[in-house]
Amino acid sequence: MAERAALEELVKLQGERVRGLKQQKASAELIEEEVGKLLKLKAQLGPDESKQKFVLKTPKETLMGKYGEDSKLIYDLKDQGGELLSLRYDLTVPFARYLAMNKLTNIKRYHIAKVYRRDNPAMTRGRYREFYQCDFDIAGNFDPMIPDAECLKIMCEILSSLQIGDFLVKVNDRRILDGMFAICGVSDSKFRTICSSVDKLDKVSWEEVKNEMVGEKGLAPEVADRIGDYVQQHGGVSLVEQLLQDPKLSQNKQALEGLGDLKLLFEYLTLFGIDDKISFDLSLARGLDYYTGVIYEAVLLQTPAQAGEEPLGVGSVAAGGRYDGLVGMFDPKGRKVPCVGLSIGVERIFSIVEQRLEALEEKVRTTETQVLVASAQKKLLEERLKLVSELWDAGIKAELLYKKNPKLLNQLQYCEEAGIPLVAIIGEQELKDGVIKLRSVTSREEVNVRREDLVEEIKRRTGQPLCIC
C-alpha cells in the first residue's frame, strides 16, 4: 500500500508538471517527453481494484466495444494528457450515454448532427468521412413491438415524402440470427464475426460470403452450408410462420422469442398500412454490436438507368433497430432502459436527388428566396432597399444584389442560376405609376402589379397562405 501511495504521489506531481508546461506554452517536444513519463508512471500504477469506478466522460472512452468489426472505422484520437478520444461514429451511443448520465428512463426524441467514419470516401455511392445523420429514438418500457412499429411507420413516411423512388425495408431480429447460428453449429465466440460476414450478402454473392467465413474466419464448410440454407430466405409474415414450425429453429428459445415478436410486428405494420413495404430478410445482420432485437434497413429498389444516368449504388438510405442493453453499459449500476430507433442517411439521399436532377438536366435550387428585388435603371438602390424591407416585414423571402447599380441582365441571370422564381422590378416609370413589374423567371412573362397588392400576388404565386383581413 505504501508503494502504491508513493506511485500515486509521483503521478500527481508529474501530472501537475505536464499541466504547468502546457500553461507556459512549452515546446511540443518537451511536453511530449513529460507526457511519456506520466504514461509510464500510470502504467506502473495500474488500476486500483478497490476504488475502481465507472466514470462517464462526455467525449471519451464511450465508443469502444459497441460497433463490432465496424470499430475500425472509428476516428481514434489521443490528447496530450494521454486519454483516449474519438470522434462520434453515430448518434445512438452518445444518446444512450446521455440517458445514463441524466438518469432518464422515458423519452422520445430526434437529432440531426454530424458523424465521422474512417472510411474510403466514394461520393457517387454516398460514402463520406464526415456526414449528417438524422435519428429518431423512443426510450422506455412499453408493450412489445408498438414503438418498433411506429419507427418503421416514420421511416416509410419520410422515404415516401422525399419521392426518391420505390424502396423496401428489410427486417430481421438479432435473436433469430443468434439462434440460427447456434443451431447451425457456430461457436459463441464467432457469432459476431460471422454476423458481419452475413451482413455483406446485399453486396456480394453467397459463395463469396461462404469463402470468407470458411477461408478467413475458420468456419467449417458444413456449418456455412447450414447457415446458407437460412440466410438466403426472405418474404413476409408467411416466412415467419414457416420458421415458427421449423423443427430446429423453433427449439431455440432466443429464435422463438424473435419470431414471435416479428409476427406481432407484422400485425401492427398491416394496421399502419405499410406491410407491403416490409420484407423479412434473414440475411440482414446489421454489424453493430449493440442491437438486441428487431433490426431494419431501407434500400432503394433498383430501376433501369435512364439515358445519361449512372446506376444508383448508395446502399441503404435508412436503418435502425432495438438496443435494450446499451444504456446499461453506461450506468454505474447497470440499469437498463429499452430503446428503439432509426437513422436516416441525409447525405446519401442528397446524392440520389442530385444525381437524378442532373440526369434530367434540372438545376438544384440553392436558395429558398421567392423573389429578387431588382432595378431597371441606375440610382434606385434606396427604392430597392425600401421594397425588400416591405417584403421581409410581410414574411416574403426576398433578397437583392449587394451592388448600387447592378445591370438588369445580371440580376435576371442571378435568378436563373439560383432558381429564384420571381423578380420584382423597380423602374422610374413604375415609381411614377405606383406599380411594380413582377416577372416570372421561367416563362419571362411580366405584369404590372399595384404596390399595395404586391405581397398578396407573390403569396398567391408561391403558394403561401393569403392574409384574410
Salt bridges, closest charged atoms under 4 A:
GLU8 OE2 - ARG4 NE 3.42
GLU33 OE2 - LYS37 NZ 3.92
GLU34 OE1 - ARG17 NE 3.11
GLU34 OE2 - LYS37 NZ 3.30
ASP48 OD2 - ARG4 NE 3.68
GLU69 OE2 - LYS217 NZ 3.29
ASP79 OD2 - LYS60 NZ 3.99
GLU83 OE2 - LYS57 NZ 2.61
GLU83 OE1 - LYS60 NZ 2.97
ASP119 OD2 - ARG127 NH2 2.55
GLU130 OE2 - LYS114 NZ 3.02
ASP137 OD1 - ARG109 NH2 2.80
ASP148 OD1 - ARG322 NH2 2.94
GLU150 OE2 - LYS108 NZ 3.15
ASP173 OD2 - ARG175 NH2 2.82
ASP178 OD1 - ARG192 NH1 3.26
ASP202 OD1 - LYS203 NZ 3.40
GLU212 OE1 - LYS200 NZ 2.90
GLU212 OE2 - LYS217 NZ 3.30
ASP225 OD1 - LYS210 NZ 2.73
ASP261 OD2 - ARG175 NH2 2.81
ASP289 OD1 - ARG192 NE 3.87
GLU297 OE1 - ARG286 NH1 3.26
GLU309 OE2 - ARG356 NE 3.87
ASP324 OD1 - ARG322 NH1 2.77
ASP331 OD1 - ARG335 NE 3.21
GLU368 OE1 - LYS397 NZ 2.96
GLU383 OE2 - LYS386 NZ 3.67
GLU390 OE2 - ARG451 NH2 3.09
GLU416 OE2 - ARG444 NH2 3.65
GLU430 OE2 - LYS437 NZ 3.49
GLU446 OE2 - ARG439 NH1 2.78
GLU452 OE2 - ARG450 NH1 3.57
ASP453 OD2 - ARG450 NH2 2.89
GLU457 OE2 - ARG460 NH2 2.66
GLU457 OE2 - ARG461 NE 2.87
